[in-house]
């Protein structure tokens, strides 16, 4: 890098009656740049000075790089108590529009409070935003956006200190929809940002983005200071943010997919599929019209466990290719350890049909679900899959207080009942089944998500589907699923308290309100499934189980 490229040039920018102090570096006017990287400092005594090492590093990577002081900070004019989230956003837009490459790609990096500002800018600039770097970010309730910060004892502070006010932040919705490259830098100790906020941002980014959750175990909240003193982490962070720039960060995965395709075929278009929770799903349409499905594990937990999960799914799809009556995808390729891809991935044929969580044709759909589950349980593999894993325990249940829930938890305070094992899907519910047709032509066209396949009691698969039906359509729908399953030749279920054990072992995993399970259903149009509705249905279902089987 030559001296001119490394030089950081001061600038001032007038906006909103203030003069903002900034620095720029990297490529000069008229020279091509990979992107414009915009670095945004946090609140309090934050300023651009802390970000100089990052600014220089982005410039060294071929970016046009900008950093500036918001009004009331650093060398800019203005009073901090008069600043607001809205004014931060408007000042950032004004600087970007004046100093970034016109219509060129943007890389946005925000620290702490600027996590909210970055989300506001993503909403404003849309597809122009190629990559994000969020460093110990905060997000805020919509009511706080217009309110001046004040001196720490005014309305802004009152809003943001209200427990859980951030949960309905519009920023989270923006980050859920963002499909570009994103790196979330998380310090080992953060005395400012609650862990639940960091988890929510991570969950939001994992929904659609090419996402990396990057932990700095020895760092604290002020990551600008950490980067100032740790040049190795600066280089690693910038390299990660810019990975695959121009291809939304998916360069390695695209190359791997291309090698797995039939000779001469190419991917014509890619579409993100909603409705998933553990993984990102994309439908790939080839140049000859063939459709494939790409499953990618991005969430930190599932990425860690991807080698086992995806290897198992690949094995099960190979097994099911020889089975009649179980419509599963054809395996094309798998990279369970992300040796070749950006994230662990599995490529398979796309199945026809769609997920149905509406109420039309509900009765015949539930009958088809019962018959399909009974057929799955008749699969006899040459080698048994792993033993089932319970998804909760008496110590882990987060049930509301009350005699009903205490009684329910007491039911699972015992060793598992004896059972005759069989082949389990282990995550069979309406969200993992595809339907085609309607009325007399209604059919199940696909069963997906075989990563949890196990060996265990048929009661456990029946229990899981029953819980989902109760949450989607009311407790009676869930309570009656066992009888439908047995009527279609399913394995005989355990008697009385033994069957109750399996049903509650599943249902209690979703206490107190099953919001996590219902997130994909809401994406599919079931916006009626509020936490209050789900909590009420779960309680009614648990009460019904105790009345029927205890």
C-alpha positions as CSV (number, residue, x, y, z in Angstrom):
1,X,0.0,0.0,0.0
2,X,1.5,3.4,-0.9
3,X,1.6,6.3,1.4
4,X,-1.2,8.2,-0.2
5,X,-3.6,5.3,0.3
6,X,-2.7,5.1,3.9
7,X,-3.2,8.7,4.6
8,X,-6.4,9.7,6.5
9,X,-7.7,13.0,5.2
10,X,-9.8,15.3,7.6
11,X,-13.1,16.7,6.3
12,X,-16.0,18.7,7.8
13,X,-19.6,18.3,6.9
14,X,-22.5,20.7,7.6
15,X,-25.8,19.1,8.4
16,X,-28.8,20.0,10.6
17,X,-27.1,23.2,11.9
18,X,-24.0,21.3,13.0
19,X,-20.5,20.9,11.6
20,X,-19.4,17.2,11.8
21,X,-15.8,16.3,11.9
22,X,-14.7,13.4,9.8
23,X,-11.8,11.4,8.3
24,X,-11.6,9.5,5.1
25,X,-9.0,7.2,3.6
26,X,-8.3,4.7,0.9
27,X,-8.8,5.2,-2.8
28,X,-8.9,8.7,-4.2
29,X,-11.6,10.5,-6.2
30,X,-12.3,8.7,-9.5
31,X,-10.4,5.6,-8.5
32,X,-12.3,2.3,-8.2
33,X,-13.0,1.1,-4.7
34,X,-14.3,-2.3,-3.5
35,X,-16.9,-0.4,-1.4
36,X,-17.3,2.6,0.9
37,X,-16.8,1.5,4.5
38,X,-18.6,3.7,7.0
39,X,-17.6,3.4,10.6
40,X,-20.0,4.7,13.3
41,X,-18.9,5.1,16.9
42,X,-21.0,4.5,20.0
43,X,-22.7,6.8,22.6
44,X,-21.3,8.6,25.6
45,X,-17.7,9.6,25.0
46,X,-17.4,7.6,21.8
47,X,-15.7,9.3,18.8
48,X,-14.0,8.5,15.5
49,X,-10.6,8.6,17.2
50,X,-11.1,5.1,18.6
51,X,-11.8,3.8,15.1
52,X,-8.6,4.9,13.3
53,X,-7.0,1.4,13.2
54,X,-10.2,0.0,11.6
55,X,-10.4,2.9,9.2
56,X,-6.8,2.4,8.0
57,X,-7.4,-1.4,7.7
58,X,-10.5,-1.0,5.5
59,X,-8.6,1.5,3.4
60,X,-5.7,-1.1,3.1
61,X,-8.3,-3.6,1.8
62,X,-9.2,-1.4,-1.1
63,X,-12.2,0.4,0.4
64,X,-13.0,4.1,0.4
65,X,-13.3,4.4,4.2
66,X,-15.2,7.1,6.3
67,X,-15.6,7.8,10.0
68,X,-17.1,10.9,11.6
69,X,-18.1,12.3,15.0
70,X,-21.9,12.6,15.5
71,X,-22.9,16.0,16.8
72,X,-22.0,16.5,20.5
73,X,-19.1,14.0,20.1
74,X,-15.4,14.4,19.5
75,X,-14.6,17.4,17.3
76,X,-18.1,18.0,16.0
77,X,-20.2,20.9,17.2
78,X,-23.6,20.4,19.0
79,X,-24.7,19.3,22.3
80,X,-25.0,15.6,23.1
81,X,-28.3,15.9,25.1
82,X,-29.9,17.3,21.9
83,X,-28.9,14.3,19.8
84,X,-31.4,11.5,19.1
85,X,-31.5,8.2,17.2
86,X,-33.3,9.9,14.4
87,X,-30.7,12.7,14.2
88,X,-27.9,10.1,14.3
89,X,-29.5,8.4,11.3
90,X,-30.0,11.6,9.4
91,X,-26.5,12.8,10.0
92,X,-25.1,9.4,8.8
93,X,-27.2,9.6,5.6
94,X,-26.0,13.1,4.9
95,X,-22.4,12.2,5.3
96,X,-22.8,9.0,3.2
97,X,-24.6,10.8,0.4
98,X,-21.9,13.5,0.3
99,X,-18.8,11.4,0.7
100,X,-19.5,7.8,-0.4
101,X,-19.3,6.6,-4.0
102,X,-22.6,7.4,-5.7
103,X,-24.7,4.2,-5.8
104,X,-21.6,2.1,-4.9
105,X,-21.8,-0.7,-2.4
106,X,-21.7,0.2,1.3
107,X,-20.1,-1.6,4.2
108,X,-21.6,-0.4,7.5
109,X,-19.8,-0.9,10.8
110,X,-21.5,0.2,14.1
111,X,-20.4,0.1,17.7
112,X,-22.9,-0.1,20.6
113,X,-25.7,2.5,20.0
114,X,-24.7,2.6,16.3
115,X,-26.1,-1.0,16.0
116,X,-29.5,0.8,15.8
117,X,-28.1,3.3,13.4
118,X,-26.7,0.6,11.1
119,X,-30.1,-1.1,11.0
120,X,-31.8,2.3,10.2
121,X,-29.3,2.7,7.3
122,X,-29.9,-0.8,6.0
123,X,-33.6,0.0,5.9
124,X,-32.8,3.3,4.0
125,X,-30.2,2.0,1.5
126,X,-31.6,-1.5,1.0
127,X,-29.6,-3.7,-1.4
128,X,-26.8,-1.2,-1.7
129,X,-25.6,-2.4,1.7
130,X,-23.1,-5.2,0.9
131,X,-21.8,-6.0,4.4
132,X,-22.3,-5.2,8.1
133,X,-20.0,-5.3,11.1
134,X,-21.9,-4.9,14.4
135,X,-19.7,-4.6,17.5
136,X,-21.5,-5.1,20.9
137,X,-24.6,-3.5,19.2
138,X,-27.7,-2.0,20.9
139,X,-31.2,-1.8,19.5
140,X,-34.0,0.3,20.8
141,X,-37.8,0.6,21.1
142,X,-39.5,2.5,18.3
143,X,-40.8,5.1,20.8
144,X,-37.2,6.1,21.6
145,X,-36.2,7.0,18.0
146,X,-37.4,10.7,18.0
147,X,-36.6,11.5,21.6
148,X,-33.6,13.6,22.5
149,X,-31.1,11.8,24.7
150,X,-31.2,14.4,27.4
151,X,-29.0,14.2,30.5
152,X,-29.8,10.6,31.5
153,X,-32.9,11.3,33.5
154,X,-35.4,12.2,30.8
155,X,-37.9,10.4,28.6
156,X,-35.3,8.6,26.4
157,X,-33.7,7.0,29.5
158,X,-37.1,6.1,30.8
159,X,-38.0,4.3,27.6
160,X,-34.8,2.4,27.1
161,X,-34.7,1.3,30.8
162,X,-38.1,-0.2,30.7
163,X,-37.4,-4.0,30.9
164,X,-37.7,-5.6,27.5
165,X,-38.5,-2.4,25.6
166,X,-36.0,-3.4,22.9
167,X,-37.8,-6.6,22.1
168,X,-40.1,-4.8,19.6
169,X,-37.3,-2.8,18.0
170,X,-37.9,-2.3,14.3
171,X,-34.1,-2.8,14.0
172,X,-34.6,-6.5,14.7
173,X,-37.1,-6.8,11.8
174,X,-34.6,-5.1,9.5
175,X,-31.8,-7.4,10.5
176,X,-34.0,-10.5,10.0
177,X,-34.6,-9.5,6.4
178,X,-31.0,-8.5,5.6
179,X,-29.5,-11.1,3.2
180,X,-25.9,-9.8,2.8
181,X,-22.7,-10.4,4.8
182,X,-22.8,-9.7,8.5
183,X,-20.3,-10.2,11.3
184,X,-21.4,-9.8,15.0
185,X,-18.4,-9.1,17.3
186,X,-19.3,-10.0,20.9
187,X,-17.1,-9.3,23.9
188,X,-16.6,-11.9,26.6
189,X,-17.8,-9.3,29.2
190,X,-20.4,-6.7,28.4
191,X,-21.6,-4.5,31.2
192,X,-23.7,-2.4,28.9
193,X,-25.6,-4.6,26.5
194,X,-27.8,-7.3,28.2
195,X,-27.1,-10.8,26.9
196,X,-30.7,-11.1,25.7
197,X,-30.2,-8.2,23.3
198,X,-27.0,-9.8,21.9
199,X,-28.9,-13.1,21.5
200,X,-31.8,-11.4,19.7
201,X,-29.5,-9.6,17.3
202,X,-27.6,-12.9,16.6
203,X,-30.9,-14.7,16.0
204,X,-32.1,-11.9,13.7
205,X,-29.0,-11.9,11.6
206,X,-28.9,-15.7,11.4
207,X,-32.4,-15.7,9.8
208,X,-31.2,-14.5,6.3
209,X,-27.7,-13.1,6.3
210,X,-24.4,-14.8,5.5
211,X,-23.6,-14.5,9.2
212,X,-20.6,-15.0,11.5
213,X,-20.9,-14.7,15.3
214,X,-17.4,-13.7,16.3
215,X,-16.5,-13.8,20.0
216,X,-13.7,-11.9,21.7
217,X,-13.5,-13.7,25.1
218,X,-11.1,-11.3,26.8
219,X,-12.7,-8.1,25.5
220,X,-15.2,-5.8,27.2
221,X,-18.0,-3.6,25.8
222,X,-15.8,-0.8,24.3
223,X,-14.6,-2.8,21.3
224,X,-13.2,0.3,19.7
225,X,-10.6,0.5,22.5
226,X,-10.0,-3.3,22.1
227,X,-9.3,-3.0,18.4
228,X,-7.0,0.0,19.0
229,X,-4.8,-2.3,21.1
230,X,-5.1,-5.5,19.2
231,X,-4.1,-5.1,15.5
232,X,-4.4,-8.8,14.8
233,X,-8.1,-8.7,15.7
234,X,-8.5,-5.6,13.5
235,X,-7.2,-7.5,10.5
236,X,-9.3,-10.6,11.2
237,X,-12.5,-8.5,11.7
238,X,-12.0,-6.5,8.5
239,X,-11.2,-9.6,6.5
240,X,-14.3,-11.3,7.9
241,X,-16.6,-8.4,7.1
242,X,-15.3,-8.1,3.5
243,X,-15.4,-11.9,2.8
244,X,-17.2,-12.5,-0.5
245,X,-18.0,-8.9,-1.1
246,X,-20.1,-8.6,-4.2
247,X,-21.7,-12.0,-3.7
248,X,-23.3,-11.3,-0.4
249,X,-20.5,-13.2,1.3
250,X,-21.5,-16.6,-0.4
251,X,-18.4,-16.9,-2.7
252,X,-17.2,-20.2,-1.3
253,X,-20.7,-21.8,-1.1
254,X,-21.5,-20.7,-4.6
255,X,-18.3,-22.3,-5.9
256,X,-19.1,-25.6,-4.0
257,X,-22.6,-25.7,-5.3
258,X,-21.4,-25.2,-8.9
259,X,-19.1,-28.2,-8.6
260,X,-22.0,-30.4,-7.3
261,X,-24.3,-29.6,-10.2
262,X,-24.7,-31.9,-13.2
263,X,-22.1,-31.1,-16.0
264,X,-23.1,-28.0,-18.0
265,X,-25.7,-26.8,-15.5
266,X,-25.6,-23.5,-13.7
267,X,-27.7,-21.7,-11.1
268,X,-30.0,-19.2,-12.7
269,X,-31.6,-17.8,-9.6
270,X,-31.8,-18.2,-5.9
271,X,-34.7,-17.5,-3.5
272,X,-34.7,-17.5,0.2
273,X,-37.4,-19.8,1.7
274,X,-39.2,-18.7,4.9
275,X,-40.6,-21.1,7.5
276,X,-37.3,-22.6,8.8
277,X,-35.9,-22.1,12.3
278,X,-32.7,-24.1,12.7
279,X,-31.2,-23.5,9.3
280,X,-31.4,-21.1,6.3
281,X,-33.1,-22.7,3.3
282,X,-32.8,-21.5,-0.3
283,X,-34.4,-22.7,-3.5
284,X,-32.0,-22.8,-6.4
285,X,-33.4,-22.8,-9.9
286,X,-31.0,-24.1,-12.5
287,X,-30.8,-22.9,-16.1
288,X,-32.8,-25.9,-17.3
289,X,-35.6,-25.2,-14.7
290,X,-34.6,-27.9,-12.3
291,X,-35.0,-26.9,-8.7
292,X,-32.7,-27.8,-5.8
293,X,-32.8,-26.9,-2.1
294,X,-29.8,-25.7,-0.1
295,X,-29.8,-26.1,3.7
296,X,-27.2,-23.9,5.5
297,X,-26.4,-23.9,9.2
298,X,-25.6,-20.3,10.2
299,X,-26.7,-20.0,13.9
300,X,-23.8,-20.6,16.2
301,X,-25.4,-23.5,18.1
302,X,-26.4,-25.4,14.9
303,X,-23.1,-24.6,13.2
304,X,-21.2,-26.2,16.1
305,X,-23.4,-29.3,15.8
306,X,-23.6,-29.3,12.0
307,X,-21.1,-32.1,11.4
308,X,-23.3,-34.6,13.2
309,X,-26.6,-33.1,12.0
310,X,-25.8,-32.9,8.3
311,X,-23.9,-36.2,8.1
312,X,-27.0,-37.8,9.7
313,X,-29.4,-36.1,7.3
314,X,-27.3,-37.2,4.3
315,X,-27.3,-40.8,5.6
316,X,-31.1,-40.7,6.1
317,X,-31.8,-39.2,2.7
318,X,-29.8,-42.0,1.1
319,X,-31.7,-44.6,3.2
320,X,-35.1,-43.1,2.3
321,X,-34.4,-43.0,-1.4
322,X,-35.1,-46.8,-1.3
323,X,-38.3,-46.5,0.7
324,X,-41.8,-46.4,-0.8
325,X,-44.3,-44.0,0.7
326,X,-41.9,-41.6,2.4
327,X,-41.5,-38.6,0.0
328,X,-38.0,-37.2,0.9
329,X,-35.5,-35.2,-1.1
330,X,-32.7,-36.8,-3.1
331,X,-29.2,-36.0,-1.7
332,X,-27.0,-34.1,-4.2
333,X,-24.0,-33.2,-1.9
334,X,-23.0,-32.4,1.6
335,X,-20.3,-30.3,3.2
336,X,-21.0,-30.9,6.9
337,X,-17.8,-29.3,8.2
338,X,-17.7,-26.3,5.9
339,X,-14.5,-27.5,4.4
340,X,-15.5,-26.0,1.1
341,X,-18.5,-23.7,1.9
342,X,-18.9,-20.5,3.9
343,X,-21.1,-22.5,6.3
344,X,-22.0,-26.2,6.7
345,X,-24.4,-27.0,3.9
346,X,-26.4,-29.7,2.3
347,X,-27.7,-29.7,-1.3
348,X,-30.7,-31.8,-2.3
349,X,-33.5,-31.9,-4.7
350,X,-36.4,-29.5,-4.1
351,X,-39.7,-31.2,-3.3
352,X,-43.0,-30.0,-4.7
353,X,-45.7,-28.4,-2.6
354,X,-45.8,-26.0,0.3
355,X,-46.0,-25.9,4.1
356,X,-49.7,-25.5,5.2
357,X,-50.4,-23.9,8.6
358,X,-53.7,-22.4,7.6
359,X,-57.1,-23.9,8.6
360,X,-58.4,-24.8,5.2
361,X,-58.7,-28.6,4.7
362,X,-57.5,-29.0,8.2
363,X,-59.3,-32.2,9.1
364,X,-58.0,-34.2,6.0
365,X,-54.6,-32.6,6.5
366,X,-54.3,-33.9,10.0
367,X,-55.4,-37.3,8.8
368,X,-52.7,-37.3,6.2
369,X,-50.2,-36.3,8.8
370,X,-51.2,-39.2,11.0
371,X,-51.0,-41.7,8.1
372,X,-47.6,-40.3,7.0
373,X,-46.1,-40.6,10.5
374,X,-47.3,-44.2,10.8
375,X,-45.6,-45.0,7.5
376,X,-42.3,-43.3,8.6
377,X,-42.4,-45.5,11.8
378,X,-42.5,-48.6,9.6
379,X,-39.0,-47.9,8.1
380,X,-36.5,-50.5,9.1
381,X,-33.0,-49.3,8.6
382,X,-30.0,-51.7,8.3
383,X,-28.3,-49.6,11.0
384,X,-30.3,-47.9,13.7
385,X,-29.9,-44.2,13.9
386,X,-28.7,-42.7,17.2
387,X,-30.9,-43.0,20.3
388,X,-33.4,-40.2,20.8
389,X,-32.5,-37.2,22.9
390,X,-35.0,-35.5,25.2
391,X,-35.4,-31.8,24.6
392,X,-36.1,-30.9,28.2
393,X,-35.9,-32.2,31.8
394,X,-37.6,-31.3,35.1
395,X,-34.8,-29.0,36.0
396,X,-34.9,-27.1,32.7
397,X,-38.6,-26.5,32.3
398,X,-39.5,-22.8,32.4
399,X,-43.1,-23.3,33.3
400,X,-45.3,-20.6,34.9
401,X,-46.1,-20.9,38.6
402,X,-49.2,-22.9,39.6
403,X,-50.4,-26.3,40.6
404,X,-51.1,-27.4,37.1
405,X,-47.6,-26.9,35.9
406,X,-46.1,-28.4,39.1
407,X,-48.2,-31.5,38.5
408,X,-47.1,-31.7,34.9
409,X,-43.4,-31.3,35.7
410,X,-43.8,-34.0,38.4
411,X,-44.9,-36.5,35.7
412,X,-41.5,-36.3,34.0
413,X,-39.6,-36.7,37.3
414,X,-39.0,-40.4,36.6
415,X,-37.0,-42.7,34.5
416,X,-38.4,-43.0,30.9
417,X,-41.0,-45.8,30.6
418,X,-40.0,-49.0,28.8
419,X,-40.7,-48.9,25.1
420,X,-40.3,-50.8,21.9
421,X,-38.2,-48.7,19.7
422,X,-38.7,-47.7,16.1
423,X,-37.4,-45.3,13.4
424,X,-38.3,-41.7,14.4
425,X,-38.3,-38.5,12.3
426,X,-38.1,-36.8,15.7
427,X,-39.2,-33.4,14.4
428,X,-42.4,-34.3,12.6
429,X,-44.9,-31.5,12.6
430,X,-46.9,-29.4,10.1
431,X,-43.9,-27.1,9.5
432,X,-41.8,-30.0,8.1
433,X,-44.5,-31.4,5.7
434,X,-45.3,-30.2,2.2
435,X,-48.8,-30.5,0.7
436,X,-50.1,-30.2,-2.9
437,X,-53.7,-30.0,-4.1
438,X,-56.9,-29.4,-2.2
439,X,-60.1,-31.1,-1.4
440,X,-60.1,-34.7,-2.8
441,X,-56.8,-34.0,-4.5
442,X,-55.0,-33.1,-1.3
443,X,-51.7,-35.0,-0.9
444,X,-48.5,-34.9,1.1
445,X,-45.7,-34.2,-1.4
446,X,-42.7,-34.1,0.9
447,X,-41.3,-34.6,4.4
448,X,-38.3,-32.5,5.2
449,X,-35.7,-31.8,7.9
450,X,-34.3,-35.2,8.8
451,X,-31.4,-33.9,10.9
452,X,-32.9,-35.1,14.2
453,X,-33.7,-38.7,13.0
454,X,-33.5,-41.1,16.0
455,X,-34.4,-44.4,17.4
456,X,-37.0,-44.4,20.2
457,X,-40.7,-44.7,21.2
458,X,-43.3,-43.9,18.5
459,X,-45.1,-42.0,21.3
460,X,-42.4,-39.3,21.2
461,X,-43.0,-38.5,17.5
462,X,-46.8,-38.5,18.1
463,X,-46.2,-36.2,21.1
464,X,-44.2,-33.7,19.1
465,X,-46.8,-33.4,16.3
466,X,-49.6,-33.3,18.8
467,X,-47.9,-30.3,20.6
468,X,-47.6,-28.4,17.3
469,X,-51.2,-29.1,16.4
470,X,-52.4,-27.9,19.8
471,X,-50.5,-24.7,19.4
472,X,-51.5,-24.1,15.8
473,X,-55.2,-25.0,16.1
474,X,-56.2,-25.5,19.7
475,X,-55.8,-28.1,22.4
476,X,-58.5,-30.5,21.1
477,X,-56.7,-30.9,17.7
478,X,-53.5,-31.9,19.6
479,X,-55.3,-34.1,22.1
480,X,-57.0,-36.2,19.3
481,X,-53.9,-36.9,17.2
482,X,-53.0,-40.1,18.9
483,X,-56.3,-41.8,17.9
484,X,-55.9,-40.7,14.3
485,X,-52.3,-42.1,14.2
486,X,-53.4,-45.5,15.6
487,X,-56.4,-45.6,13.2
488,X,-53.9,-45.4,10.4
489,X,-51.9,-48.5,11.6
490,X,-49.4,-46.7,13.7
491,X,-47.5,-48.3,16.5
492,X,-49.6,-48.9,19.6
493,X,-49.0,-46.2,22.0
494,X,-48.1,-46.7,25.7
495,X,-50.9,-46.8,28.3
496,X,-52.0,-44.1,30.7
497,X,-49.2,-42.5,32.7
498,X,-46.5,-43.9,30.4
499,X,-47.9,-42.2,27.3
500,X,-48.5,-39.1,29.4
501,X,-44.8,-39.0,30.2
502,X,-43.8,-38.8,26.5
503,X,-46.5,-36.2,25.7
504,X,-45.5,-33.9,28.5
505,X,-41.8,-34.5,27.9
506,X,-42.4,-32.8,24.5
507,X,-45.0,-30.2,25.5
508,X,-43.0,-28.9,28.5
509,X,-40.0,-28.1,26.3
510,X,-42.0,-25.2,24.9
511,X,-43.2,-23.6,28.2
512,X,-44.0,-20.9,28.9
513,X,-45.3,-19.6,25.6
514,X,-43.7,-21.5,22.6
515,X,-42.8,-18.3,20.9
516,X,-39.6,-19.7,19.4
517,X,-41.4,-22.7,17.8
518,X,-44.1,-20.3,16.4
519,X,-41.7,-17.8,14.8
520,X,-41.7,-19.6,11.4
521,X,-45.4,-20.1,11.5
522,X,-45.9,-16.3,11.9
523,X,-43.7,-15.8,8.8
524,X,-46.2,-18.1,7.0
525,X,-49.1,-15.8,7.8
526,X,-50.2,-17.0,11.3
527,X,-49.8,-13.6,12.9
528,X,-52.6,-14.6,15.2
529,X,-50.2,-16.8,17.1
530,X,-49.2,-14.2,19.7
531,X,-47.4,-15.2,22.9
532,X,-50.7,-14.8,24.8
533,X,-52.5,-17.1,22.4
534,X,-49.7,-19.7,22.5
535,X,-49.4,-19.6,26.2
536,X,-53.2,-20.2,26.6
537,X,-53.2,-23.1,24.1
538,X,-50.2,-24.7,25.7
539,X,-51.8,-24.5,29.2
540,X,-55.1,-25.9,27.9
541,X,-53.3,-28.7,26.1
542,X,-51.3,-29.7,29.2
543,X,-54.5,-29.6,31.3
544,X,-56.2,-31.8,28.8
545,X,-53.4,-34.3,28.8
546,X,-53.4,-34.6,32.6
547,X,-57.2,-35.0,32.6
548,X,-57.1,-37.7,30.0
549,X,-54.0,-39.8,30.9
550,X,-53.1,-39.1,34.6
